[in-house]
Amino acid sequence: MASAKSKVTITDVAKAAGVSNSAVSYALNGKPGVSEKTRKRVLEVADSMGWKPNSAAKALSAARTHSIGVVMTAGSKLLGAEPYFMELLAGIGVELEKEDYSLLLRFARDETEALRVHRNWIAAGSVDAVLIFNVEIGDARVELYQQHPEVPALVFSDPSVSGTLTTVSSNDADGARQIVRYLHDLGHRHIARVAGPERFGHTYIRDRVFNEETSNYAMAYDCLHSDYLPEEGRECTERLLSLPNTPTAIVYDNDVMTVEGLHVALSKGLRVPDDLSLMSWDDSYMCTATTPSLTALARDIPKLGEKIVPMLYAMIDGKHVDNQLEPNYHVVTRGSTAAPHIEA
């Protein structure tokens, strides 16, 4: 005769109740995230099955995990090509290791899968805090963590799209103003931009300020949106250079697209910067590995870890933490920008 199963698990209760493991965890631990009807059903099923909380697991759930969660939804092609996230995560990771903390990094195929990972982390108490990147307008992750303040969330975005969550934000408005002023002072009167996805909050801010500033300087301005991928930088550059009136300068929202833009310009026989100036938003080693090297809007990305990690520790300790700004942007002038060439 087979021995009966000695312990009823959350998975057993979830199957019997017809709900997810996360829903059972929310219900049994008295956390928000499930309806009262579902909570009641889960509790009834758990009671009928003789479910008992594991005392060791209960003690562990109250203890710190020494893990900070990050869920990335960017494709492997972009993450492999763009230095920004690797530099940022490396800087944060180095600072965390000083206190025996580590990053728990997960990759999701899309926003729906990412949200599922976040819900599971909240339900299981898998992380002490989370970092949220690439915030969209009306982002579901912001809403989720506003409902679950027991897991601190530090958001890399402008406070205007981050609800009540604590933010670390770059001054994108000032960065856009610096770029437009820099190109205007060089003598450019028609510029273009290959921007990031419109759904991101920081793209919206950059779009707005570029439109305002170019209008203030009476400059013509064209803008195409992309998903930051190198091939999209190439395609957008080709489209801009096919216009009847081409811009004399193009700004790209990341470095990998700028490099592709340079390749397109050179393949068309254009001289950079004599015929066309190119500029990258964000500086990296890629900007110095080309000929000519690329003018960029720079910030100290690795150093951000020194600012971010103390914020995380304070939030984990239950302290109030004010929103913070990243170090200011500054223009690094290199060989890809100059005054526009005017035919005699």
C-alpha positions as CSV (number, residue, x, y, z in Angstrom):
1,M,0.0,0.0,0.0
2,A,1.4,3.4,-1.0
3,S,2.0,5.8,1.8
4,A,-0.1,9.0,1.8
5,K,1.5,12.2,1.0
6,S,2.6,13.7,4.4
7,K,2.6,17.4,3.5
8,V,0.2,19.5,1.5
9,T,2.0,22.2,-0.5
10,I,0.9,25.5,-2.0
11,T,1.0,23.8,-5.4
12,D,-1.5,21.2,-4.2
13,V,-3.8,23.9,-2.9
14,A,-3.5,25.8,-6.2
15,K,-4.4,22.8,-8.3
16,A,-7.4,22.0,-6.1
17,A,-8.6,25.6,-6.1
18,G,-8.0,26.1,-9.8
19,V,-5.8,29.1,-9.3
20,S,-2.1,30.0,-9.6
21,N,0.6,29.4,-6.9
22,S,0.9,33.2,-6.6
23,A,-2.8,33.6,-5.9
24,V,-2.6,30.9,-3.2
25,S,0.4,32.6,-1.6
26,Y,-1.4,36.0,-1.6
27,A,-4.5,34.5,-0.1
28,L,-2.7,32.4,2.6
29,N,-0.4,35.3,3.7
30,G,-3.2,37.9,3.8
31,K,-1.6,40.0,1.0
32,P,-3.5,42.1,-1.5
33,G,-3.5,40.8,-5.1
34,V,-6.6,38.5,-5.1
35,S,-10.3,39.2,-4.9
36,E,-12.1,38.4,-1.6
37,K,-14.0,35.6,-3.4
38,T,-10.8,33.9,-4.5
39,R,-9.2,34.4,-1.0
40,K,-12.2,32.8,0.6
41,R,-12.1,29.8,-1.8
42,V,-8.4,29.3,-1.3
43,L,-8.7,29.4,2.5
44,E,-11.6,26.9,2.4
45,V,-9.7,24.5,0.1
46,A,-6.5,24.8,2.1
47,D,-8.4,24.1,5.3
48,S,-10.2,21.1,3.8
49,M,-6.9,19.6,2.6
50,G,-5.2,20.1,6.0
51,W,-2.6,22.6,4.8
52,K,-0.3,23.8,7.5
53,P,2.3,26.6,7.1
54,N,5.9,25.5,7.1
55,S,7.5,27.1,10.2
56,A,10.9,27.2,8.5
57,A,9.5,28.8,5.4
58,K,7.6,31.2,7.5
59,A,10.7,32.3,9.3
60,L,12.6,32.6,6.0
61,S,9.8,34.8,4.5
62,A,10.4,37.4,7.2
63,A,14.2,37.3,6.7
64,R,16.1,39.2,4.2
65,T,17.1,37.5,1.0
66,H,20.0,39.8,0.2
67,S,18.8,39.9,-3.4
68,I,17.7,42.8,-5.5
69,G,15.4,41.8,-8.4
70,V,15.7,43.0,-12.0
71,V,13.5,41.8,-14.9
72,M,14.8,42.7,-18.4
73,T,12.4,42.6,-21.3
74,A,14.8,44.0,-24.0
75,G,15.8,41.4,-26.6
76,S,19.1,39.6,-26.4
77,K,20.2,41.4,-29.6
78,L,19.9,44.8,-28.0
79,L,21.4,43.8,-24.7
80,G,24.3,42.3,-26.5
81,A,25.0,45.4,-28.5
82,E,24.2,48.3,-26.2
83,P,26.6,49.0,-23.3
84,Y,24.2,51.1,-21.2
85,F,22.5,48.4,-19.2
86,M,25.6,46.3,-18.7
87,E,27.6,49.3,-17.4
88,L,24.7,50.3,-15.1
89,L,24.1,46.8,-13.7
90,A,27.9,46.2,-13.3
91,G,28.2,49.5,-11.3
92,I,25.2,48.5,-9.1
93,G,26.4,44.9,-8.7
94,V,29.9,46.0,-7.5
95,E,28.4,48.2,-4.8
96,L,25.9,45.6,-3.7
97,E,28.6,43.0,-3.2
98,K,30.3,45.1,-0.6
99,E,27.4,44.3,1.7
100,D,27.0,40.7,0.5
101,Y,24.0,41.6,-1.7
102,S,23.5,40.4,-5.2
103,L,21.4,41.1,-8.3
104,L,18.8,38.5,-9.2
105,L,18.5,39.0,-13.0
106,R,15.6,37.5,-14.9
107,F,14.8,37.8,-18.7
108,A,11.2,38.0,-19.9
109,R,10.0,37.7,-23.5
110,D,7.4,40.4,-23.1
111,E,5.7,42.7,-20.5
112,T,3.1,40.1,-19.6
113,E,5.8,37.6,-18.7
114,A,7.8,40.2,-16.8
115,L,4.7,41.1,-14.7
116,R,4.2,37.4,-13.9
117,V,7.8,37.3,-12.5
118,H,7.2,40.4,-10.4
119,R,4.0,38.9,-9.0
120,N,5.8,35.7,-8.1
121,W,8.6,37.6,-6.4
122,I,6.1,39.5,-4.3
123,A,4.1,36.4,-3.4
124,A,7.2,34.3,-2.5
125,G,9.2,37.1,-0.9
126,S,12.1,36.2,-3.2
127,V,13.8,39.7,-3.2
128,D,14.3,42.5,-0.8
129,A,13.7,45.2,-3.4
130,V,13.4,45.6,-7.2
131,L,14.8,47.9,-9.8
132,I,12.4,48.9,-12.7
133,F,13.7,50.2,-16.0
134,N,12.2,51.5,-19.3
135,V,8.9,52.7,-17.7
136,E,6.0,53.1,-20.0
137,I,3.2,55.6,-19.6
138,G,0.6,53.8,-17.5
139,D,3.1,51.0,-16.7
140,A,1.5,48.0,-15.0
141,R,4.6,47.4,-12.9
142,V,4.2,50.8,-11.3
143,E,0.6,50.0,-10.4
144,L,1.6,46.6,-9.0
145,Y,4.3,47.9,-6.7
146,Q,2.1,50.7,-5.5
147,Q,-0.3,48.0,-4.3
148,H,2.6,46.1,-2.6
149,P,4.7,48.6,-0.6
150,E,6.1,45.7,1.4
151,V,8.6,45.1,-1.6
152,P,10.4,48.4,-2.2
153,A,10.7,49.4,-5.9
154,L,13.2,51.9,-7.2
155,V,12.2,53.2,-10.6
156,F,14.5,54.5,-13.3
157,S,12.2,57.1,-14.7
158,D,10.8,60.6,-14.4
159,P,8.5,61.0,-11.4
160,S,5.7,62.1,-13.7
161,V,5.2,58.5,-14.9
162,S,6.2,56.6,-11.7
163,G,3.2,57.2,-9.5
164,T,4.2,57.2,-5.8
165,L,7.2,55.0,-6.2
166,T,10.7,56.3,-5.5
167,T,12.7,57.3,-8.6
168,V,16.2,57.9,-9.9
169,S,15.8,60.0,-13.0
170,S,18.1,61.5,-15.6
171,N,17.4,65.1,-16.5
172,D,16.3,64.3,-20.0
173,A,14.8,67.7,-20.5
174,D,18.1,69.4,-19.8
175,G,19.9,66.9,-22.0
176,A,17.7,67.7,-24.9
177,R,18.2,71.4,-24.4
178,Q,22.0,70.9,-24.3
179,I,21.9,69.0,-27.6
180,V,19.7,71.5,-29.5
181,R,21.7,74.5,-28.2
182,Y,25.1,72.8,-29.1
183,L,24.0,72.1,-32.6
184,H,22.4,75.5,-33.0
185,D,25.6,77.2,-31.9
186,L,27.5,75.3,-34.5
187,G,25.3,76.8,-37.1
188,H,22.8,73.9,-37.8
189,R,19.3,75.0,-38.7
190,H,17.8,71.7,-39.8
191,I,18.4,68.7,-37.5
192,A,16.9,65.3,-37.1
193,R,16.6,62.7,-34.4
194,V,16.3,58.9,-34.4
195,A,14.5,58.4,-31.1
196,G,13.6,55.5,-28.9
197,P,10.2,53.9,-28.5
198,E,7.3,56.3,-28.1
199,R,5.8,54.2,-25.3
200,F,8.7,55.0,-22.9
201,G,8.2,58.0,-20.5
202,H,11.8,59.3,-21.1
203,T,11.2,59.3,-24.9
204,Y,8.0,61.4,-24.4
205,I,10.0,64.0,-22.4
206,R,12.8,64.1,-25.0
207,D,10.3,64.4,-27.8
208,R,8.5,67.3,-26.1
209,V,11.6,69.3,-25.3
210,F,13.2,68.8,-28.8
211,N,10.1,70.1,-30.4
212,E,10.0,73.1,-28.0
213,E,13.7,74.0,-28.3
214,T,13.9,73.6,-32.0
215,S,10.8,75.8,-32.3
216,N,12.4,78.4,-30.0
217,Y,15.5,78.5,-32.2
218,A,13.5,78.5,-35.4
219,M,15.2,75.3,-36.5
220,A,13.6,72.6,-38.8
221,Y,13.3,69.3,-36.9
222,D,12.5,65.8,-38.1
223,C,12.0,62.8,-35.8
224,L,11.7,59.0,-36.4
225,H,11.1,56.5,-33.6
226,S,12.8,53.1,-33.3
227,D,13.3,50.2,-30.8
228,Y,17.0,51.2,-30.3
229,L,18.3,48.3,-32.5
230,P,21.3,48.8,-34.8
231,E,19.3,47.9,-37.9
232,E,16.6,50.4,-37.0
233,G,19.3,53.1,-36.7
234,R,20.4,52.1,-40.2
235,E,16.9,52.2,-41.7
236,C,15.9,55.5,-40.1
237,T,19.1,57.1,-41.3
238,E,18.5,56.0,-44.8
239,R,14.9,57.4,-44.6
240,L,16.1,60.7,-43.3
241,L,18.8,61.0,-46.0
242,S,16.2,60.3,-48.7
243,L,14.2,63.4,-47.8
244,P,14.0,66.2,-50.3
245,N,15.6,68.6,-47.7
246,T,18.0,66.5,-45.7
247,P,19.1,67.5,-42.2
248,T,22.7,68.7,-41.6
249,A,22.9,66.9,-38.2
250,I,21.3,63.8,-36.8
251,V,21.0,62.9,-33.1
252,Y,20.5,59.2,-32.1
253,D,19.0,58.1,-28.8
254,N,21.7,55.5,-28.2
255,D,25.3,54.8,-29.3
256,V,24.7,51.6,-31.4
257,M,22.3,53.4,-33.7
258,T,24.8,56.3,-34.1
259,V,27.4,53.9,-35.2
260,E,25.0,52.4,-37.8
261,G,24.1,56.0,-38.9
262,L,27.8,56.7,-39.5
263,H,28.1,53.5,-41.6
264,V,25.1,54.6,-43.7
265,A,26.5,58.1,-44.2
266,L,29.9,56.9,-45.3
267,S,28.4,54.3,-47.6
268,K,26.6,57.1,-49.4
269,G,29.8,59.1,-49.9
270,L,29.0,61.7,-47.3
271,R,31.8,63.3,-45.3
272,V,31.3,63.3,-41.6
273,P,31.2,65.9,-40.2
274,D,31.7,68.2,-43.3
275,D,28.5,67.0,-45.0
276,L,26.6,65.6,-42.0
277,S,27.1,65.9,-38.3
278,L,26.2,62.9,-36.1
279,M,25.7,62.8,-32.3
280,S,24.9,60.1,-29.8
281,W,22.7,60.4,-26.7
282,D,24.8,58.4,-24.2
283,D,28.6,57.9,-24.4
284,S,30.4,54.6,-24.3
285,Y,33.6,53.0,-25.7
286,M,31.7,52.6,-29.0
287,C,31.9,56.3,-29.5
288,T,35.7,56.3,-29.5
289,A,36.1,53.2,-31.6
290,T,34.9,54.8,-34.9
291,T,36.5,57.1,-37.4
292,P,35.6,59.8,-36.8
293,S,34.9,59.4,-33.1
294,L,31.4,60.3,-32.1
295,T,30.3,63.4,-30.2
296,A,28.0,62.3,-27.4
297,L,25.9,63.5,-24.5
298,A,27.6,61.8,-21.6
299,R,26.9,60.8,-18.0
300,D,28.8,58.7,-15.5
301,I,26.8,55.5,-15.7
302,P,28.9,53.1,-13.6
303,K,29.1,55.7,-10.8
304,L,25.4,55.6,-10.5
305,G,25.8,52.5,-8.4
306,E,27.3,54.6,-5.6
307,K,24.1,56.7,-5.5
308,I,21.5,53.9,-6.1
309,V,22.7,51.2,-3.6
310,P,22.4,53.4,-0.4
311,M,18.9,54.3,-1.6
312,L,18.0,50.7,-1.8
313,Y,19.3,49.8,1.6
314,A,17.4,52.7,3.2
315,M,14.2,51.6,1.4
316,I,14.7,48.0,2.6
317,D,15.0,49.3,6.2
318,G,11.6,51.0,5.8
319,K,12.9,54.6,5.6
320,H,11.5,57.3,3.4
321,V,13.7,58.0,0.5
322,D,13.4,61.1,-1.7
323,N,13.5,61.0,-5.5
324,Q,17.1,61.5,-6.8
325,L,18.5,62.9,-10.1
326,E,21.4,61.1,-11.9
327,P,24.6,63.0,-12.4
328,N,24.1,65.8,-15.0
329,Y,24.6,65.3,-18.7
330,H,27.4,67.1,-20.5
331,V,28.4,67.2,-24.2
332,V,31.7,65.5,-25.1
333,T,32.8,67.0,-28.4
334,R,34.6,64.7,-30.8
335,G,35.2,64.4,-34.6
336,S,31.6,63.7,-35.8
337,T,30.2,67.2,-35.4
338,A,31.2,70.5,-36.9
339,A,29.6,73.6,-38.5
340,P,27.5,72.7,-41.5
341,H,29.2,72.9,-44.9
342,I,27.6,75.6,-47.0
343,E,28.2,75.5,-50.8
344,A,29.6,78.8,-52.2
